[in-house]
Amino acid sequence: MTIVRTQAEYRSALREIEYLWGSEPDTDEGKQLKEYLLAVDRYEQLSNEAPVKLRTA
């Protein structure tokens, strides 16, 4: 289970989401992506952190 508690962990989780984006749902990477998405969502709700716009390629 991934838990985001700090701003540094939040930014790290966003980088992982960006890296894993597009992974197939039934793969280990897809499961990791879902975990990070949920953790970031929880962090944003609890900390009133504004969602950060991910870089566009």
PDB file of N, CA, C and O in Angstrom, chain B, residues numbered from 101:
ATOM      1  N   MET B 101       0.840  -1.182   0.000  1.00  0.00           N
ATOM      2  CA  MET B 101       0.000   0.000   0.000  1.00  0.00           C
ATOM      3  C   MET B 101       0.886   1.248   0.000  1.00  0.00           C
ATOM      4  O   MET B 101       1.844   1.346   0.767  1.00  0.00           O
ATOM      5  N   THR B 102       0.557   2.171  -0.851  1.00  0.00           N
ATOM      6  CA  THR B 102       1.306   3.411  -0.956  1.00  0.00           C
ATOM      7  C   THR B 102       0.592   4.491  -0.149  1.00  0.00           C
ATOM      8  O   THR B 102      -0.618   4.683  -0.275  1.00  0.00           O
ATOM      9  N   ILE B 103       1.366   5.195   0.683  1.00  0.00           N
ATOM     10  CA  ILE B 103       0.822   6.285   1.479  1.00  0.00           C
ATOM     11  C   ILE B 103       1.671   7.530   1.223  1.00  0.00           C
ATOM     12  O   ILE B 103       2.900   7.477   1.251  1.00  0.00           O
ATOM     13  N   VAL B 104       0.994   8.645   0.975  1.00  0.00           N
ATOM     14  CA  VAL B 104       1.667   9.912   0.750  1.00  0.00           C
ATOM     15  C   VAL B 104       1.407  10.791   1.967  1.00  0.00           C
ATOM     16  O   VAL B 104       0.261  11.118   2.276  1.00  0.00           O
ATOM     17  N   ARG B 105       2.492  11.171   2.661  1.00  0.00           N
ATOM     18  CA  ARG B 105       2.351  11.949   3.893  1.00  0.00           C
ATOM     19  C   ARG B 105       2.940  13.354   3.804  1.00  0.00           C
ATOM     20  O   ARG B 105       2.532  14.247   4.547  1.00  0.00           O
ATOM     21  N   THR B 106       3.886  13.550   2.908  1.00  0.00           N
ATOM     22  CA  THR B 106       4.586  14.827   2.836  1.00  0.00           C
ATOM     23  C   THR B 106       4.556  15.383   1.410  1.00  0.00           C
ATOM     24  O   THR B 106       4.210  14.686   0.456  1.00  0.00           O
ATOM     25  N   GLN B 107       4.928  16.651   1.299  1.00  0.00           N
ATOM     26  CA  GLN B 107       5.005  17.284  -0.018  1.00  0.00           C
ATOM     27  C   GLN B 107       6.020  16.559  -0.903  1.00  0.00           C
ATOM     28  O   GLN B 107       5.787  16.394  -2.100  1.00  0.00           O
ATOM     29  N   ALA B 108       7.132  16.129  -0.331  1.00  0.00           N
ATOM     30  CA  ALA B 108       8.159  15.411  -1.100  1.00  0.00           C
ATOM     31  C   ALA B 108       7.617  14.070  -1.605  1.00  0.00           C
ATOM     32  O   ALA B 108       7.852  13.695  -2.753  1.00  0.00           O
ATOM     33  N   GLU B 109       6.901  13.359  -0.755  1.00  0.00           N
ATOM     34  CA  GLU B 109       6.307  12.080  -1.173  1.00  0.00           C
ATOM     35  C   GLU B 109       5.236  12.311  -2.233  1.00  0.00           C
ATOM     36  O   GLU B 109       5.070  11.506  -3.149  1.00  0.00           O
ATOM     37  N   TYR B 110       4.516  13.414  -2.099  1.00  0.00           N
ATOM     38  CA  TYR B 110       3.492  13.779  -3.075  1.00  0.00           C
ATOM     39  C   TYR B 110       4.115  13.985  -4.456  1.00  0.00           C
ATOM     40  O   TYR B 110       3.646  13.432  -5.451  1.00  0.00           O
ATOM     41  N   ARG B 111       5.166  14.779  -4.499  1.00  0.00           N
ATOM     42  CA  ARG B 111       5.844  15.033  -5.785  1.00  0.00           C
ATOM     43  C   ARG B 111       6.441  13.745  -6.362  1.00  0.00           C
ATOM     44  O   ARG B 111       6.392  13.524  -7.572  1.00  0.00           O
ATOM     45  N   SER B 112       6.994  12.915  -5.512  1.00  0.00           N
ATOM     46  CA  SER B 112       7.549  11.635  -5.949  1.00  0.00           C
ATOM     47  C   SER B 112       6.452  10.742  -6.527  1.00  0.00           C
ATOM     48  O   SER B 112       6.644  10.093  -7.555  1.00  0.00           O
ATOM     49  N   ALA B 113       5.315  10.719  -5.864  1.00  0.00           N
ATOM     50  CA  ALA B 113       4.190   9.912  -6.343  1.00  0.00           C
ATOM     51  C   ALA B 113       3.706  10.424  -7.699  1.00  0.00           C
ATOM     52  O   ALA B 113       3.356   9.631  -8.574  1.00  0.00           O
ATOM     53  N   LEU B 114       3.687  11.731  -7.874  1.00  0.00           N
ATOM     54  CA  LEU B 114       3.284  12.289  -9.171  1.00  0.00           C
ATOM     55  C   LEU B 114       4.250  11.868 -10.279  1.00  0.00           C
ATOM     56  O   LEU B 114       3.831  11.592 -11.403  1.00  0.00           O
ATOM     57  N   ARG B 115       5.538  11.823  -9.959  1.00  0.00           N
ATOM     58  CA  ARG B 115       6.523  11.365 -10.959  1.00  0.00           C
ATOM     59  C   ARG B 115       6.290   9.892 -11.304  1.00  0.00           C
ATOM     60  O   ARG B 115       6.395   9.499 -12.466  1.00  0.00           O
ATOM     61  N   GLU B 116       5.975   9.085 -10.296  1.00  0.00           N
ATOM     62  CA  GLU B 116       5.693   7.664 -10.546  1.00  0.00           C
ATOM     63  C   GLU B 116       4.446   7.505 -11.405  1.00  0.00           C
ATOM     64  O   GLU B 116       4.414   6.660 -12.300  1.00  0.00           O
ATOM     65  N   ILE B 117       3.419   8.311 -11.141  1.00  0.00           N
ATOM     66  CA  ILE B 117       2.192   8.267 -11.939  1.00  0.00           C
ATOM     67  C   ILE B 117       2.504   8.602 -13.389  1.00  0.00           C
ATOM     68  O   ILE B 117       2.026   7.938 -14.309  1.00  0.00           O
ATOM     69  N   GLU B 118       3.304   9.628 -13.581  1.00  0.00           N
ATOM     70  CA  GLU B 118       3.681  10.024 -14.939  1.00  0.00           C
ATOM     71  C   GLU B 118       4.426   8.883 -15.649  1.00  0.00           C
ATOM     72  O   GLU B 118       4.183   8.610 -16.825  1.00  0.00           O
ATOM     73  N   TYR B 119       5.327   8.227 -14.926  1.00  0.00           N
ATOM     74  CA  TYR B 119       6.098   7.124 -15.496  1.00  0.00           C
ATOM     75  C   TYR B 119       5.195   5.927 -15.841  1.00  0.00           C
ATOM     76  O   TYR B 119       5.368   5.294 -16.882  1.00  0.00           O
ATOM     77  N   LEU B 120       4.241   5.629 -14.966  1.00  0.00           N
ATOM     78  CA  LEU B 120       3.395   4.440 -15.133  1.00  0.00           C
ATOM     79  C   LEU B 120       2.168   4.687 -16.008  1.00  0.00           C
ATOM     80  O   LEU B 120       1.453   3.750 -16.364  1.00  0.00           O
ATOM     81  N   TRP B 121       1.926   5.963 -16.354  1.00  0.00           N
ATOM     82  CA  TRP B 121       0.733   6.308 -17.113  1.00  0.00           C
ATOM     83  C   TRP B 121       0.643   5.476 -18.389  1.00  0.00           C
ATOM     84  O   TRP B 121       1.631   5.346 -19.112  1.00  0.00           O
ATOM     85  N   GLY B 122      -0.513   4.919 -18.669  1.00  0.00           N
ATOM     86  CA  GLY B 122      -0.715   4.123 -19.874  1.00  0.00           C
ATOM     87  C   GLY B 122      -0.492   2.643 -19.666  1.00  0.00           C
ATOM     88  O   GLY B 122      -0.639   1.856 -20.600  1.00  0.00           O
ATOM     89  N   SER B 123      -0.137   2.250 -18.446  1.00  0.00           N
ATOM     90  CA  SER B 123       0.073   0.827 -18.150  1.00  0.00           C
ATOM     91  C   SER B 123      -1.250   0.083 -18.244  1.00  0.00           C
ATOM     92  O   SER B 123      -2.308   0.627 -17.929  1.00  0.00           O
ATOM     93  N   GLU B 124      -1.176  -1.151 -18.676  1.00  0.00           N
ATOM     94  CA  GLU B 124      -2.372  -1.990 -18.757  1.00  0.00           C
ATOM     95  C   GLU B 124      -2.866  -2.305 -17.345  1.00  0.00           C
ATOM     96  O   GLU B 124      -2.058  -2.597 -16.464  1.00  0.00           O
ATOM     97  N   PRO B 125      -4.181  -2.251 -17.118  1.00  0.00           N
ATOM     98  CA  PRO B 125      -4.736  -2.435 -15.772  1.00  0.00           C
ATOM     99  C   PRO B 125      -4.391  -3.767 -15.097  1.00  0.00           C
ATOM    100  O   PRO B 125      -4.216  -3.810 -13.879  1.00  0.00           O
ATOM    101  N   ASP B 126      -4.294  -4.827 -15.853  1.00  0.00           N
ATOM    102  CA  ASP B 126      -4.068  -6.158 -15.264  1.00  0.00           C
ATOM    103  C   ASP B 126      -2.600  -6.525 -15.131  1.00  0.00           C
ATOM    104  O   ASP B 126      -2.266  -7.705 -15.018  1.00  0.00           O
ATOM    105  N   THR B 127      -1.720  -5.536 -15.141  1.00  0.00           N
ATOM    106  CA  THR B 127      -0.288  -5.784 -14.981  1.00  0.00           C
ATOM    107  C   THR B 127       0.163  -5.229 -13.632  1.00  0.00           C
ATOM    108  O   THR B 127      -0.563  -4.468 -12.992  1.00  0.00           O
ATOM    109  N   ASP B 128       1.354  -5.612 -13.208  1.00  0.00           N
ATOM    110  CA  ASP B 128       1.904  -5.066 -11.969  1.00  0.00           C
ATOM    111  C   ASP B 128       2.009  -3.544 -12.046  1.00  0.00           C
ATOM    112  O   ASP B 128       1.720  -2.842 -11.077  1.00  0.00           O
ATOM    113  N   GLU B 129       2.424  -3.045 -13.208  1.00  0.00           N
ATOM    114  CA  GLU B 129       2.553  -1.603 -13.381  1.00  0.00           C
ATOM    115  C   GLU B 129       1.191  -0.913 -13.289  1.00  0.00           C
ATOM    116  O   GLU B 129       1.074   0.164 -12.705  1.00  0.00           O
ATOM    117  N   GLY B 130       0.178  -1.532 -13.859  1.00  0.00           N
ATOM    118  CA  GLY B 130      -1.170  -0.970 -13.798  1.00  0.00           C
ATOM    119  C   GLY B 130      -1.698  -0.930 -12.376  1.00  0.00           C
ATOM    120  O   GLY B 130      -2.378   0.018 -11.983  1.00  0.00           O
ATOM    121  N   LYS B 131      -1.385  -1.953 -11.613  1.00  0.00           N
ATOM    122  CA  LYS B 131      -1.798  -1.993 -10.208  1.00  0.00           C
ATOM    123  C   LYS B 131      -1.059  -0.930  -9.399  1.00  0.00           C
ATOM    124  O   LYS B 131      -1.644  -0.290  -8.526  1.00  0.00           O
ATOM    125  N   GLN B 132       0.223  -0.744  -9.691  1.00  0.00           N
ATOM    126  CA  GLN B 132       1.001   0.306  -9.021  1.00  0.00           C
ATOM    127  C   GLN B 132       0.427   1.682  -9.347  1.00  0.00           C
ATOM    128  O   GLN B 132       0.304   2.536  -8.469  1.00  0.00           O
ATOM    129  N   LEU B 133       0.079   1.888 -10.611  1.00  0.00           N
ATOM    130  CA  LEU B 133      -0.493   3.161 -11.036  1.00  0.00           C
ATOM    131  C   LEU B 133      -1.767   3.459 -10.248  1.00  0.00           C
ATOM    132  O   LEU B 133      -1.947   4.571  -9.752  1.00  0.00           O
ATOM    133  N   LYS B 134      -2.638   2.477 -10.135  1.00  0.00           N
ATOM    134  CA  LYS B 134      -3.887   2.666  -9.396  1.00  0.00           C
ATOM    135  C   LYS B 134      -3.602   3.027  -7.936  1.00  0.00           C
ATOM    136  O   LYS B 134      -4.252   3.902  -7.365  1.00  0.00           O
ATOM    137  N   GLU B 135      -2.621   2.340  -7.341  1.00  0.00           N
ATOM    138  CA  GLU B 135      -2.249   2.607  -5.949  1.00  0.00           C
ATOM    139  C   GLU B 135      -1.756   4.046  -5.766  1.00  0.00           C
ATOM    140  O   GLU B 135      -2.164   4.735  -4.831  1.00  0.00           O
ATOM    141  N   TYR B 136      -0.885   4.487  -6.660  1.00  0.00           N
ATOM    142  CA  TYR B 136      -0.373   5.858  -6.590  1.00  0.00           C
ATOM    143  C   TYR B 136      -1.492   6.880  -6.809  1.00  0.00           C
ATOM    144  O   TYR B 136      -1.533   7.904  -6.127  1.00  0.00           O
ATOM    145  N   LEU B 137      -2.388   6.614  -7.743  1.00  0.00           N
ATOM    146  CA  LEU B 137      -3.494   7.531  -7.990  1.00  0.00           C
ATOM    147  C   LEU B 137      -4.373   7.682  -6.753  1.00  0.00           C
ATOM    148  O   LEU B 137      -4.770   8.792  -6.399  1.00  0.00           O
ATOM    149  N   LEU B 138      -4.671   6.576  -6.104  1.00  0.00           N
ATOM    150  CA  LEU B 138      -5.483   6.621  -4.887  1.00  0.00           C
ATOM    151  C   LEU B 138      -4.767   7.364  -3.760  1.00  0.00           C
ATOM    152  O   LEU B 138      -5.377   8.158  -3.045  1.00  0.00           O
ATOM    153  N   ALA B 139      -3.472   7.100  -3.609  1.00  0.00           N
ATOM    154  CA  ALA B 139      -2.692   7.747  -2.552  1.00  0.00           C
ATOM    155  C   ALA B 139      -2.616   9.254  -2.762  1.00  0.00           C
ATOM    156  O   ALA B 139      -2.752  10.023  -1.811  1.00  0.00           O
ATOM    157  N   VAL B 140      -2.403   9.673  -3.997  1.00  0.00           N
ATOM    158  CA  VAL B 140      -2.334  11.101  -4.309  1.00  0.00           C
ATOM    159  C   VAL B 140      -3.694  11.752  -4.084  1.00  0.00           C
ATOM    160  O   VAL B 140      -3.775  12.854  -3.542  1.00  0.00           O
ATOM    161  N   ASP B 141      -4.745  11.082  -4.494  1.00  0.00           N
ATOM    162  CA  ASP B 141      -6.091  11.610  -4.281  1.00  0.00           C
ATOM    163  C   ASP B 141      -6.374  11.797  -2.792  1.00  0.00           C
ATOM    164  O   ASP B 141      -6.899  12.835  -2.389  1.00  0.00           O
ATOM    165  N   ARG B 142      -6.034  10.811  -1.975  1.00  0.00           N
ATOM    166  CA  ARG B 142      -6.229  10.922  -0.524  1.00  0.00           C
ATOM    167  C   ARG B 142      -5.420  12.083   0.044  1.00  0.00           C
ATOM    168  O   ARG B 142      -5.925  12.861   0.854  1.00  0.00           O
ATOM    169  N   TYR B 143      -4.167  12.197  -0.381  1.00  0.00           N
ATOM    170  CA  TYR B 143      -3.318  13.285   0.106  1.00  0.00           C
ATOM    171  C   TYR B 143      -3.913  14.645  -0.243  1.00  0.00           C
ATOM    172  O   TYR B 143      -3.959  15.541   0.600  1.00  0.00           O
ATOM    173  N   GLU B 144      -4.369  14.800  -1.491  1.00  0.00           N
ATOM    174  CA  GLU B 144      -4.939  16.070  -1.924  1.00  0.00           C
ATOM    175  C   GLU B 144      -6.200  16.411  -1.130  1.00  0.00           C
ATOM    176  O   GLU B 144      -6.427  17.576  -0.801  1.00  0.00           O
ATOM    177  N   GLN B 145      -7.011  15.418  -0.823  1.00  0.00           N
ATOM    178  CA  GLN B 145      -8.231  15.656  -0.050  1.00  0.00           C
ATOM    179  C   GLN B 145      -7.916  16.045   1.387  1.00  0.00           C
ATOM    180  O   GLN B 145      -8.537  16.954   1.937  1.00  0.00           O
ATOM    181  N   LEU B 146      -6.960  15.366   1.991  1.00  0.00           N
ATOM    182  CA  LEU B 146      -6.645  15.609   3.397  1.00  0.00           C
ATOM    183  C   LEU B 146      -5.816  16.872   3.618  1.00  0.00           C
ATOM    184  O   LEU B 146      -5.934  17.507   4.665  1.00  0.00           O
ATOM    185  N   SER B 147      -4.998  17.238   2.667  1.00  0.00           N
ATOM    186  CA  SER B 147      -4.100  18.371   2.856  1.00  0.00           C
ATOM    187  C   SER B 147      -4.586  19.638   2.169  1.00  0.00           C
ATOM    188  O   SER B 147      -3.957  20.691   2.278  1.00  0.00           O
ATOM    189  N   ASN B 148      -5.702  19.534   1.462  1.00  0.00           N
ATOM    190  CA  ASN B 148      -6.197  20.654   0.664  1.00  0.00           C
ATOM    191  C   ASN B 148      -5.159  21.101  -0.358  1.00  0.00           C
ATOM    192  O   ASN B 148      -5.130  22.263  -0.762  1.00  0.00           O
ATOM    193  N   GLU B 149      -4.316  20.173  -0.765  1.00  0.00           N
ATOM    194  CA  GLU B 149      -3.288  20.436  -1.782  1.00  0.00           C
ATOM    195  C   GLU B 149      -3.970  20.529  -3.143  1.00  0.00           C
ATOM    196  O   GLU B 149      -4.760  19.659  -3.510  1.00  0.00           O
ATOM    197  N   ALA B 150      -3.666  21.572  -3.877  1.00  0.00           N
ATOM    198  CA  ALA B 150      -4.206  21.713  -5.223  1.00  0.00           C
ATOM    199  C   ALA B 150      -3.519  20.703  -6.131  1.00  0.00           C
ATOM    200  O   ALA B 150      -2.299  20.547  -6.069  1.00  0.00           O
ATOM    201  N   PRO B 151      -4.281  20.019  -6.969  1.00  0.00           N
ATOM    202  CA  PRO B 151      -3.644  19.084  -7.896  1.00  0.00           C
ATOM    203  C   PRO B 151      -2.591  19.781  -8.756  1.00  0.00           C
ATOM    204  O   PRO B 151      -2.788  20.904  -9.221  1.00  0.00           O
ATOM    205  N   VAL B 152      -1.483  19.093  -8.954  1.00  0.00           N
ATOM    206  CA  VAL B 152      -0.388  19.634  -9.752  1.00  0.00           C
ATOM    207  C   VAL B 152      -0.550  19.169 -11.187  1.00  0.00           C
ATOM    208  O   VAL B 152      -0.811  17.993 -11.442  1.00  0.00           O
ATOM    209  N   LYS B 153      -0.396  20.083 -12.110  1.00  0.00           N
ATOM    210  CA  LYS B 153      -0.482  19.733 -13.524  1.00  0.00           C
ATOM    211  C   LYS B 153       0.776  18.968 -13.909  1.00  0.00           C
ATOM    212  O   LYS B 153       1.892  19.429 -13.669  1.00  0.00           O
ATOM    213  N   LEU B 154       0.585  17.791 -14.512  1.00  0.00           N
ATOM    214  CA  LEU B 154       1.715  16.994 -14.965  1.00  0.00           C
ATOM    215  C   LEU B 154       2.286  17.591 -16.244  1.00  0.00           C
ATOM    216  O   LEU B 154       1.589  18.231 -17.031  1.00  0.00           O
ATOM    217  N   ARG B 155       3.574  17.357 -16.416  1.00  0.00           N
ATOM    218  CA  ARG B 155       4.223  17.848 -17.633  1.00  0.00           C
ATOM    219  C   ARG B 155       3.596  17.195 -18.862  1.00  0.00           C
ATOM    220  O   ARG B 155       3.152  16.048 -18.809  1.00  0.00           O
ATOM    221  N   THR B 156       3.565  17.921 -19.943  1.00  0.00           N
ATOM    222  CA  THR B 156       3.108  17.348 -21.208  1.00  0.00           C
ATOM    223  C   THR B 156       4.317  17.168 -22.104  1.00  0.00           C
ATOM    224  O   THR B 156       5.205  18.019 -22.163  1.00  0.00           O
ATOM    225  N   ALA B 157       4.330  16.063 -22.788  1.00  0.00           N
ATOM    226  CA  ALA B 157       5.484  15.751 -23.636  1.00  0.00           C
ATOM    227  C   ALA B 157       5.376  16.427 -24.973  1.00  0.00           C
ATOM    228  O   ALA B 157       6.261  16.275 -25.815  1.00  0.00           O
TER     229      ALA B 157
END
